[in-house]
Amino acid sequence: MRAALRELRTGTGPVPAAARRAVRVTLAAGLGFYAFLYGLDRPVEATYALFAAVALAGLSRIPGSGRLRAVVVARVLPAACALVVLGTLLSVRTWAAVAGMLVIGFCVAFSSAAGPRLAGAAPGLQLLYILPSFPPYAPDTLGQRLTGTVVGVLLLILAEATVLPDPAVPGYRDLAAGAAAEAARCAAVLERPPHTLSAAETARAVEREQALRPSRVGEAQRPAGPGVRERALAHTGLAARTLLARLRSLPPPEPGPATGTAGPDLVAAVRESAAGTAALLVTGSPPATDSTRLRDLQVSLARTPVTGPGPGFRNAALVELAEAALVLRGAAGIAVRGRAGAADAVGPGVGPDAGPPDRFWYAGKGPVRLWWYRLAGNTGPRSVHFQNAVRLGSALAVARAVAGLDSLPHGFWAMLAVISLTRTNAVQTRATVRLALIGTLVGAVAAGGVLAVAGEASTVYAFLLPPLMLFAFCVGPVRGVGWAQAMFTLVVAMAFAQLAPVTWQLAEVRFLDVLVGSAIGMVCGLLAWPRGAHDELGRAVAELLHAAADDVQAATAAFGRAREVEPDQRVRHALALAESAYAQYQTERQRPAAAGGEDWQAAMMTGHHVLWGGRSPLGTPPGPREEAMVMEYGAWVAAGLRRAAAAADPVRAAGLPDPGPAGPAPRRAGPEDAPPVFYTAMAWLGSLTADVALFDRGAGAGAGAGAQASGGA
């Protein structure tokens, strides 16, 4: 018993986490329900106190620790009350209830575009709108309904914040600090001969870099929100990964006598900057030194003439290394201090001698504008968030119409089935519904037996409800949807048996409602984007690669004029849509034919590399020969990106101009007196060439082009 209690308090596995959450929701729902029903004889308040706690803790899947969930629940309390009011006022007429279900169901589901925490709370908010939309239609009880809702939510907040605290786990900021500290250690090694990392040091850097991938981080730790700090923290993770990758790939200096101290000094400045960034992320206090020295060394090295491609490409790599360190410091400052940190950032986008104001564009925007950008960017049929919201809103409206027109008893159960069983593709929905119906049937038979034996003995139901709730909310998340439906059927039967006299037929009604709701969810899923994110991911990646190709050509065309070009906003928008589709795709059960070898993440890397490189032509402008070489290489890379786009979305590619076959990679070595900016641009195009090769090999298309691209890189 002591070992079990210790595991309950400190365990980090799925069973202890579900058990702690089950204890909290049972306490909150039980206290509100029994206090109102038996202590004050207020059944309306009891019903809403019970379902408010169950909705936002049992049905919702808000990620994070109990205290973090308490904060999220507290923030959505006003929205929960507003939904109860709207559901009550619109429920009197069927047409108003159906229209409200369509609009409000869509809006609540679409709020998932704001990040995983709000997405986790969305199902519970849907239930709080659905509950008052069914009989009894009693607008005069609105005050009682709100009282029960507020009390249930407040009890849940108190339970989440104080009962069985979850063990602490490293946050994304901690992971970014660890990556920055690792970058400082790598830079310290590169300062000393032989100026290369050992296999063990490289492996450790790769481990730190991979730990920052969103797919490796829990939903609660992902900086996915639209606010300034969340965007900056995501930017910090990307910059840390980029810095570690550039440290690992930094070419050693040419053998022979040293030609200057700018290179070693810059590596030392990168080490100091990375160490200061790690301290900033850990302590929250600004470092004692700023990034001005690193920026000055970067500009100096970029303007230092070199002889030969070897020193030229090393200098270009050092310039890019300094840029990654500068961006890491700037993004970390904004993540820690908000907009106040933007004033101290030095580097591309902010501060003296800054480049284009694109890198930290979000730092000067207000929260309303940032939320608008996030929601507006996902408004349209190409966004998976929009698709999911349309699918769910339509299914809820149909279920409400069926319940209202056919007088479906306890019709809100049908809508609850729509919320909890509808998935993002038809394959998953069908599999989920099959398990849910089996579980509901088993639960209905068990509930019918209890109701038939106990009859109107409400004391029996009062004693059975708490252990059933505890078991249901512990086992359901661990064992799957079948167990969850079976146990939840028992829970709702025991709750309703205390509110009004019932018979064993209540269990029969529960199964009928789940069957109707499941059928509606499956039909809507078949009609609206039945393959989920797979098809949309191909289209989004193709659009990203097309936008990247246009951007590469625009950037290289401006190279000869030594003019800075801001990244095309199409690339940023397409990258956001592709990443959201990829995130959903990873959660879906795919058909065997759809689980092919496409390396979608390589396409995401390409988008980031297009946004990040080759845009600050510091130093001497190139001559006509270098300009021609860069433009030729840029056109070759753009053609490769368009071929990769055709492989990602063959249907759309059939109506677009053929980019032509892949030819040999252009020569990258410039003349002996080529300026440093030439090597910076060629290094950027080389990284894109490697990305194209990686995606081509993963997609199984253009293997010859991939081999040529790999050789060119």
C-alpha positions in Angstrom: 0.0 0.0 0.0 2.8 2.4 0.8 4.4 1.7 -2.5 1.1 2.3 -4.3 0.6 5.6 -2.5 4.2 6.6 -3.3 3.7 5.8 -7.0 0.4 7.8 -6.9 2.2 10.9 -5.6 5.4 10.8 -7.5 4.8 8.5 -10.6 5.2 10.0 -14.0 3.6 7.2 -16.1 0.2 7.3 -17.6 -1.5 5.3 -14.8 -0.4 7.5 -11.8 -1.1 10.6 -13.9 -4.6 9.4 -14.7 -5.2 8.3 -11.1 -4.3 11.8 -9.7 -6.6 13.4 -12.2 -9.4 11.0 -11.4 -9.0 11.8 -7.7 -9.3 15.6 -8.4 -12.3 15.4 -10.7 -14.1 13.0 -8.3 -13.5 15.3 -5.4 -14.6 18.4 -7.2 -17.7 16.9 -8.9 -18.7 14.9 -5.9 -18.5 17.8 -3.4 -20.5 20.1 -5.6 -23.1 17.5 -6.5 -23.7 16.2 -3.0 -23.6 19.6 -1.3 -26.2 21.0 -3.6 -28.4 17.9 -3.9 -28.5 16.6 -0.4 -27.3 19.6 1.6 -29.3 22.3 0.0 -31.9 20.4 -2.0 -31.0 22.2 -5.2 -31.0 19.7 -8.1 -30.4 22.2 -10.9 -27.2 23.5 -9.2 -26.2 20.0 -8.4 -26.5 18.9 -12.1 -24.4 21.8 -13.4 -21.8 21.6 -10.6 -21.3 17.9 -11.5 -21.1 18.3 -15.3 -19.0 21.5 -15.1 -16.3 19.6 -13.2 -16.6 16.5 -15.4 -16.6 18.6 -18.6 -13.4 20.5 -17.9 -11.5 17.6 -16.3 -13.0 14.3 -17.4 -14.0 15.1 -21.0 -11.3 17.7 -21.6 -7.7 16.8 -22.1 -5.9 19.9 -21.0 -2.2 19.0 -21.0 0.2 19.8 -18.2 0.3 19.5 -14.4 -2.6 20.0 -12.1 -1.6 23.6 -11.3 -1.2 24.4 -15.0 -4.6 23.0 -15.7 -6.0 25.0 -12.9 -4.7 28.2 -14.6 -6.3 27.2 -17.9 -9.6 26.4 -16.3 -9.7 29.7 -14.5 -9.1 31.5 -17.7 -11.9 29.8 -19.5 -14.4 30.2 -16.7 -16.0 33.4 -18.3 -16.3 31.5 -21.6 -17.9 28.6 -19.8 -20.5 30.9 -18.1 -21.2 32.6 -21.5 -21.8 29.3 -23.1 -24.3 28.2 -20.4 -26.2 31.5 -21.0 -26.3 31.1 -24.7 -27.3 27.5 -24.5 -30.1 28.3 -22.2 -31.5 31.2 -24.2 -31.2 29.5 -27.6 -32.7 26.2 -26.5 -36.4 27.2 -26.5 -36.7 27.0 -30.3 -35.2 24.1 -32.3 -34.1 26.3 -35.2 -32.3 28.7 -32.9 -30.7 25.8 -31.0 -29.5 24.2 -34.3 -28.1 27.5 -35.7 -26.4 28.2 -32.4 -25.0 24.7 -32.3 -23.5 25.2 -35.8 -22.0 28.6 -35.2 -20.9 28.1 -31.6 -19.8 24.5 -32.1 -17.6 25.8 -35.0 -16.1 28.7 -33.0 -15.3 26.6 -30.0 -13.7 23.9 -32.1 -11.8 26.4 -34.2 -10.3 27.8 -31.0 -7.9 24.9 -31.1 -5.8 26.9 -33.5 -4.6 28.9 -30.5 -2.6 26.0 -29.1 -2.9 22.6 -27.3 -4.2 24.0 -24.0 -7.2 25.7 -25.5 -7.7 22.7 -27.8 -7.7 20.4 -24.8 -10.4 22.6 -23.1 -12.6 22.8 -26.2 -14.6 19.5 -25.7 -15.5 20.5 -22.2 -16.7 23.9 -23.3 -18.8 22.2 -26.0 -20.5 20.1 -23.3 -21.3 23.2 -21.2 -23.1 24.7 -24.2 -24.8 21.4 -25.1 -26.1 20.7 -21.5 -28.6 23.6 -21.3 -29.7 23.1 -24.9 -32.0 20.3 -24.0 -35.1 19.9 -21.8 -36.1 21.2 -19.4 -36.3 24.5 -21.3 -36.3 26.7 -18.3 -34.7 30.2 -18.9 -35.9 31.2 -15.5 -33.4 28.8 -13.9 -30.4 30.5 -15.6 -29.2 31.9 -12.3 -29.2 28.5 -10.7 -27.4 27.0 -13.7 -24.7 29.6 -13.5 -24.3 29.2 -9.8 -23.8 25.4 -10.2 -21.4 26.0 -13.1 -19.3 28.5 -11.2 -19.2 26.4 -8.0 -18.2 23.3 -10.0 -15.5 25.1 -11.8 -14.1 26.7 -8.7 -14.0 23.4 -6.9 -12.2 21.9 -9.8 -9.6 24.7 -9.8 -9.0 24.2 -6.1 -8.7 20.5 -6.5 -6.3 20.8 -9.5 -4.1 23.3 -7.7 -3.8 21.6 -4.3 -4.7 17.9 -4.4 -1.9 15.4 -5.3 0.5 17.9 -7.1 2.1 16.4 -10.2 5.9 15.9 -10.2 7.7 18.7 -12.0 8.9 18.0 -15.5 11.4 20.1 -17.5 9.7 22.8 -19.5 10.6 24.0 -23.0 12.5 26.9 -21.5 14.6 24.5 -19.5 15.3 22.4 -22.6 16.3 25.5 -24.5 18.6 26.5 -21.7 20.2 23.1 -21.8 20.7 23.4 -25.6 22.3 26.8 -25.2 24.7 25.5 -22.6 25.6 22.6 -24.8 26.2 25.1 -27.7 28.6 27.0 -25.4 30.5 23.8 -24.6 30.7 22.9 -28.3 32.1 26.4 -29.1 34.7 26.0 -26.3 35.8 22.7 -27.9 36.0 24.4 -31.4 38.2 27.1 -30.0 41.0 24.6 -29.4 42.9 22.4 -31.9 41.9 20.3 -33.8 38.8 22.6 -34.0 36.4 19.7 -34.4 34.0 17.9 -32.2 34.5 14.3 -31.2 31.9 11.6 -31.9 30.7 11.7 -28.2 30.4 15.5 -28.3 28.6 15.4 -31.6 26.2 12.8 -30.2 25.5 14.8 -27.1 24.8 17.9 -29.3 22.4 16.0 -31.5 20.6 14.7 -28.4 20.1 18.2 -27.1 19.0 19.4 -30.5 16.5 16.6 -31.0 15.1 17.2 -27.5 13.7 20.5 -28.7 11.6 19.0 -31.5 7.9 19.6 -30.8 7.2 15.9 -31.4 9.6 15.0 -28.6 8.0 17.5 -26.1 4.8 17.0 -24.2 1.8 19.1 -25.3 1.9 21.1 -22.0 5.5 22.1 -22.6 5.2 23.1 -26.3 5.3 26.9 -26.9 2.4 26.8 -29.4 0.3 29.8 -28.3 -0.1 33.0 -30.3 1.3 35.4 -27.6 4.6 37.2 -27.8 6.4 35.0 -25.2 5.1 31.7 -26.7 6.2 32.8 -30.2 9.6 33.9 -28.9 10.1 30.7 -26.9 9.4 28.6 -30.1 11.8 30.9 -31.9 14.4 30.2 -29.2 14.1 26.5 -29.7 14.5 26.8 -33.4 17.5 29.1 -33.0 19.1 26.7 -30.5 18.7 23.8 -32.9 20.1 25.9 -35.7 23.1 27.0 -33.6 23.9 23.4 -32.6 23.6 22.2 -36.2 26.0 24.9 -37.4 28.5 24.2 -34.7 28.5 20.5 -35.6 29.0 21.3 -39.3 31.6 24.1 -38.9 34.5 23.3 -41.2 38.0 23.4 -39.5 40.4 26.1 -40.5 42.8 25.5 -43.4 46.1 24.1 -42.4 49.0 26.5 -42.3 49.8 29.7 -40.5 46.8 31.6 -39.1 45.5 34.4 -41.3 43.9 36.5 -38.6 42.1 36.4 -35.3 38.6 37.2 -36.5 37.6 33.6 -36.7 38.8 32.4 -33.3 37.5 35.6 -31.7 34.1 35.0 -33.2 33.9 31.5 -31.9 34.8 32.7 -28.5 32.1 35.4 -28.7 29.6 32.7 -29.7 30.6 30.7 -26.7 30.1 33.7 -24.4 26.8 34.6 -26.0 25.4 31.1 -25.8 26.5 30.8 -22.1 24.8 34.1 -21.4 21.7 33.0 -23.1 21.6 29.8 -21.0 21.9 31.9 -17.9 19.2 34.2 -19.1 16.8 31.3 -19.6 17.6 29.7 -16.3 17.6 32.8 -14.0 15.5 35.3 -16.0 18.1 38.0 -15.4 19.7 39.8 -18.3 23.3 38.7 -18.9 26.1 41.0 -17.8 27.4 41.3 -21.4 25.4 42.2 -24.5 25.8 40.9 -28.1 27.3 44.0 -29.6 30.8 42.4 -29.7 29.5 39.4 -31.5 27.7 41.5 -34.0 30.7 43.6 -34.6 32.9 40.5 -35.2 30.3 39.1 -37.6 30.2 42.3 -39.7 34.0 42.5 -39.6 34.4 38.9 -40.8 31.8 39.3 -43.5 33.8 42.2 -44.9 37.2 40.5 -44.7 38.5 39.4 -48.1 39.6 35.8 -48.5 41.5 33.8 -51.1 40.2 30.5 -52.2 36.9 28.5 -51.6 38.2 26.8 -48.4 38.6 29.9 -46.3 35.7 31.5 -48.1 33.2 28.8 -47.0 34.6 28.7 -43.5 34.2 32.4 -43.1 30.6 32.1 -44.5 29.9 29.3 -42.0 31.3 31.5 -39.2 29.0 34.4 -40.3 26.0 32.1 -40.2 27.1 30.8 -36.8 27.2 34.3 -35.4 23.8 35.0 -36.9 22.3 31.9 -35.2 23.8 32.9 -31.8 22.5 36.5 -32.2 19.0 35.3 -33.0 19.1 32.9 -30.1 20.0 35.7 -27.7 17.3 38.0 -29.1 14.5 35.4 -29.0 15.4 34.2 -25.5 15.3 37.8 -24.3 11.8 38.3 -25.7 10.7 34.9 -24.3 11.9 35.8 -20.8 11.1 39.5 -20.6 8.4 40.0 -23.2 8.4 43.1 -25.3 10.9 44.6 -22.9 13.5 42.1 -24.1 13.1 43.2 -27.7 14.8 46.5 -27.0 18.0 44.8 -25.9 18.2 42.4 -28.8 21.0 43.0 -31.3 21.0 41.3 -34.6 18.9 40.8 -37.7 15.6 42.5 -37.1 16.2 44.5 -33.9 18.7 46.9 -32.6 21.4 49.0 -34.1 22.7 48.0 -37.6 19.8 45.7 -37.8 18.8 43.8 -40.9 15.2 43.5 -42.2 12.5 43.8 -39.5 11.3 40.3 -40.1 13.1 38.1 -37.6 11.4 39.4 -34.5 8.3 40.8 -36.2 6.0 39.6 -33.4 7.8 41.6 -30.7 6.1 44.9 -31.6 2.6 43.5 -32.0 -0.2 43.6 -29.4 -1.9 40.5 -28.1 -5.1 41.1 -30.1 -3.2 41.5 -33.3 -1.2 38.3 -32.7 -4.4 36.4 -31.9 -5.9 37.8 -35.1 -2.9 36.7 -37.1 -3.1 33.1 -35.7 -6.9 32.8 -36.3 -7.0 34.6 -39.7 -4.1 32.5 -40.9 -6.1 29.3 -40.2 -9.3 30.6 -41.7 -9.9 28.8 -45.0 -10.5 25.3 -46.3 -6.8 24.5 -46.5 -6.3 24.7 -42.7 -6.8 21.5 -40.7 -8.1 23.5 -37.8 -10.8 25.0 -40.0 -11.6 21.5 -41.5 -12.0 20.0 -38.0 -14.2 22.9 -36.8 -16.5 22.6 -39.9 -16.7 18.8 -39.4 -17.6 19.0 -35.7 -19.9 22.0 -36.0 -21.9 20.4 -38.8 -22.2 17.1 -36.9 -23.4 18.9 -33.7 -26.0 20.9 -35.7 -27.3 17.7 -37.3 -27.4 15.9 -34.0 -29.3 18.8 -32.4 -31.8 18.9 -35.3 -32.4 15.1 -35.0 -32.8 15.4 -31.2 -35.2 18.3 -31.6 -37.4 17.1 -34.4 -37.6 13.5 -33.3 -37.8 14.2 -29.6 -34.8 12.0 -29.0 -34.8 11.3 -25.2 -31.7 12.5 -23.4 -30.5 13.8 -26.8 -27.5 15.6 -25.3 -25.9 12.1 -25.0 -26.0 11.9 -28.8 -24.2 15.2 -29.1 -21.7 14.1 -26.4 -21.0 11.1 -28.5 -20.3 13.4 -31.5 -17.8 15.3 -29.5 -16.0 12.4 -27.9 -16.0 9.9 -30.8 -15.6 12.0 -34.0 -12.0 11.9 -35.2 -10.1 13.8 -37.8 -10.3 11.0 -40.5 -12.9 8.4 -41.3 -10.6 5.4 -40.6 -10.1 6.5 -37.0 -13.7 7.5 -36.5 -14.9 4.1 -37.7 -12.5 2.2 -35.4 -13.3 4.5 -32.4 -17.1 4.1 -32.9 -16.9 0.3 -33.0 -15.1 0.2 -29.7 -17.3 2.9 -28.2 -20.5 1.0 -29.1 -19.2 -2.2 -27.6 -18.2 -0.3 -24.4 -21.5 1.5 -24.2 -23.5 -1.7 -24.7 -21.5 -3.4 -21.9 -22.0 -0.3 -19.7 -25.7 -0.1 -20.5 -26.3 -3.7 -19.6 -24.4 -3.2 -16.3 -26.3 0.0 -15.6 -29.6 -1.6 -16.5 -29.0 -4.4 -14.0 -28.1 -2.0 -11.2 -31.2 0.1 -11.9 -33.5 -2.9 -12.1 -32.2 -4.3 -8.8 -31.9 -1.0 -6.8 -35.1 0.5 -8.1 -35.8 3.9 -6.4 -33.3 3.4 -3.6 -31.3 6.6 -4.2 -29.0 5.8 -1.3 -27.5 2.9 -3.3 -26.7 5.3 -6.2 -25.3 7.9 -3.9 -22.8 5.3 -2.5 -21.9 3.9 -5.9 -21.3 7.2 -7.8 -17.9 8.3 -6.2 -16.1 5.0 -6.6 -17.5 4.6 -10.1 -16.3 8.1 -11.0 -12.9 7.4 -9.6 -12.5 4.2 -11.5 -14.0 5.6 -14.7 -11.7 8.7 -14.9 -8.7 6.6 -14.0 -9.2 3.6 -16.4 -10.8 5.5 -19.3 -7.7 7.5 -20.3 -5.4 4.5 -19.9 -7.5 1.6 -21.4 -9.1 3.5 -24.3 -12.5 4.6 -25.6 -14.3 1.3 -25.0 -13.6 1.3 -21.3 -14.3 5.0 -21.1 -17.7 4.7 -22.7 -18.6 1.7 -20.5 -17.7 3.4 -17.3 -19.1 6.8 -18.2 -22.5 5.1 -19.0 -22.5 3.7 -15.4 -21.6 7.1 -14.0 -24.3 9.1 -15.8 -26.9 6.4 -14.9 -26.0 6.6 -11.2 -26.1 10.4 -11.3 -29.5 10.7 -13.1 -30.9 8.1 -10.8 -30.4 10.5 -7.9 -31.9 13.5 -9.7 -35.2 11.8 -10.7 -36.9 8.4 -10.6 -35.6 6.2 -13.4 -35.9 2.7 -14.7 -33.6 0.2 -16.4 -34.7 1.8 -19.7 -32.4 4.7 -19.0 -29.5 2.5 -20.0 -31.3 1.5 -23.3 -31.8 5.2 -24.1 -28.1 5.9 -23.4 -27.1 3.2 -26.0 -29.6 4.5 -28.5 -28.3 8.1 -28.2 -24.6 7.0 -28.6 -25.6 5.0 -31.6 -27.3 8.0 -33.2 -24.5 10.4 -32.4 -21.9 7.9 -33.7 -23.8 7.5 -37.0 -24.0 11.2 -37.4 -20.3 11.7 -36.7 -19.3 9.0 -39.2 -21.5 10.4 -41.9 -20.1 14.0 -41.4 -16.6 12.5 -41.3 -17.1 10.8 -44.6 -18.5 13.9 -46.3 -16.0 16.4 -44.9 -12.3 15.6 -45.6 -12.5 11.9 -44.8 -8.8 11.3 -45.1 -7.9 13.8 -42.4 -4.6 15.5 -42.6 -2.9 13.2 -45.2 -4.2 14.9 -48.4 -4.0 18.3 -46.8 -0.5 17.7 -45.7 0.6 17.0 -49.3 -1.1 20.1 -50.6 0.3 22.3 -47.8 3.8 20.9 -48.4 3.5 21.5 -52.1 2.4 25.1 -51.5 5.3 25.6 -49.1 7.8 24.3 -51.6 6.4 26.4 -54.4 6.5 29.5 -52.2 10.1 28.6 -51.2 11.1 28.3 -54.8 9.7 31.7 -55.7 11.4 33.2 -52.6 14.8 31.7 -53.5 14.7 33.1 -57.0 13.7 36.6 -55.6 16.5 36.5 -53.0 19.2 35.4 -55.5 18.0 38.0 -58.1 18.6 40.7 -55.5 22.0 39.3 -54.6 23.9 41.2 -57.3 22.4 44.5 -56.2 23.6 43.9 -52.6 20.0 44.5 -51.5 18.3 42.8 -48.5 15.1 41.0 -49.3 12.6 40.1 -46.6 11.2 36.6 -46.9 8.0 36.2 -48.8 5.0 36.1 -46.4 3.7 33.3 -48.5 6.5 31.1 -47.1 5.6 32.0 -43.5 1.9 31.4 -44.0 2.5 28.1 -45.9 4.9 26.9 -43.3 2.4 27.5 -40.5 -0.3 25.6 -42.4 2.1 22.7 -43.2 3.3 22.4 -39.6 -0.3 22.3 -38.2 -1.2 19.6 -40.8 1.9 17.7 -40.0 1.1 17.9 -36.2 -2.4 16.4 -36.9 -1.0 13.8 -39.3 1.2 12.4 -36.6 -1.8 11.8 -34.3 -3.9 10.0 -36.9 -4.0 6.3 -37.8 -3.0 6.1 -41.4 -3.8 3.5 -44.0 -0.9 1.3 -44.9 -0.6 2.9 -48.4 -0.6 6.3 -46.8 2.2 5.5 -44.4 4.8 5.7 -47.1 8.3 7.0 -47.0 7.6 10.8 -47.5 10.0 12.7 -45.2 7.6 15.5 -44.4 9.8 16.9 -41.8 12.5 17.5 -44.4 10.0 19.9 -46.1 9.5 21.7 -42.9 13.3 22.1 -42.5 13.4 23.5 -46.0 10.8 26.2 -45.1 12.8 27.2 -42.1 16.1 27.3 -44.0 14.5 29.5 -46.7 13.3 32.0 -44.0 16.6 31.9 -42.1 19.5 32.3 -44.6 21.2 34.3 -47.2 19.4 37.6 -46.7 22.0 40.0 -45.1 24.6 40.7 -47.8 27.2 42.3 -45.5 30.4 43.4 -47.1 31.6 44.0 -50.6 29.0 43.6 -53.4 29.7 40.7 -55.8 30.9 41.1 -59.3 29.0 40.1 -62.4 30.6 36.6 -62.5 29.7 35.8 -58.9 26.2 37.3 -59.4 25.6 35.0 -62.4 26.8 31.9 -60.5 24.5 32.6 -57.6 21.5 33.3 -59.8 22.3 30.1 -61.8 22.5 28.0 -58.6 19.4 29.7 -57.2 17.4 28.8 -60.4 18.6 25.2 -60.1 17.6 25.0 -56.4 14.2 26.6 -57.2 13.6 24.0 -59.9 14.4 21.2 -57.4 12.0 22.7 -55.0 9.3 22.7 -57.6 10.0 19.0 -58.5 9.7 18.2 -54.8 6.4 20.0 -54.7 5.2 17.9 -57.6 6.1 14.8 -55.7 4.2 16.0 -52.6 1.0 16.7 -54.5 0.9 14.9 -57.9 -2.7 15.8 -58.5 -2.2 19.6 -58.4 1.2 19.2 -60.2 -0.6 17.9 -63.3 -2.0 21.4 -64.0 1.2 23.3 -63.4 4.2 23.9 -65.7 6.7 21.1 -65.7 9.9 22.3 -64.0 11.9 19.9 -66.2 14.4 17.2 -65.4 17.1 17.7 -62.9 20.5 18.6 -64.5 23.9 18.5 -62.9 24.4 20.8 -59.9 26.1 24.2 -60.9 29.7 24.7 -59.9 30.0 26.3 -56.4 33.6 27.3 -56.3 34.0 31.0 -57.3 37.1 32.9 -58.4 40.0 33.4 -56.0 39.0 37.0 -55.3 35.3 36.3 -54.7 33.9 38.4 -51.9 32.8 36.8 -48.7 29.1 37.5 -49.4 29.3 35.2 -52.4 30.3 32.2 -50.2 27.5 33.1 -47.7 24.9 32.9 -50.5 26.3 29.7 -51.9 26.4 28.0 -48.5 22.7 28.9 -48.0 21.8 27.5 -51.4 23.9 24.4 -50.6 21.8 23.7 -47.4 18.6 24.0 -49.5 20.1 21.6 -52.0 20.6 19.0 -49.3 17.0 19.5 -48.1 15.7 18.9 -51.6 17.8 15.7 -51.9 16.5 14.5 -48.5 12.9 15.0 -49.4 13.3 13.4 -52.9 14.8 10.3 -51.4 12.0 10.1 -48.8 9.3 10.5 -51.3 10.8 8.0 -53.6 10.5 10.5 -56.5 13.4 12.0 -58.4 16.0 9.7 -57.0 18.5 10.7 -59.7 17.9 14.3 -58.9 18.4 13.6 -55.2 21.7 11.9 -55.9 22.8 14.9 -58.0 21.7 17.3 -55.4 23.5 15.5 -52.7 26.7 15.6 -54.8 26.2 19.3 -55.5 25.9 20.0 -51.8 
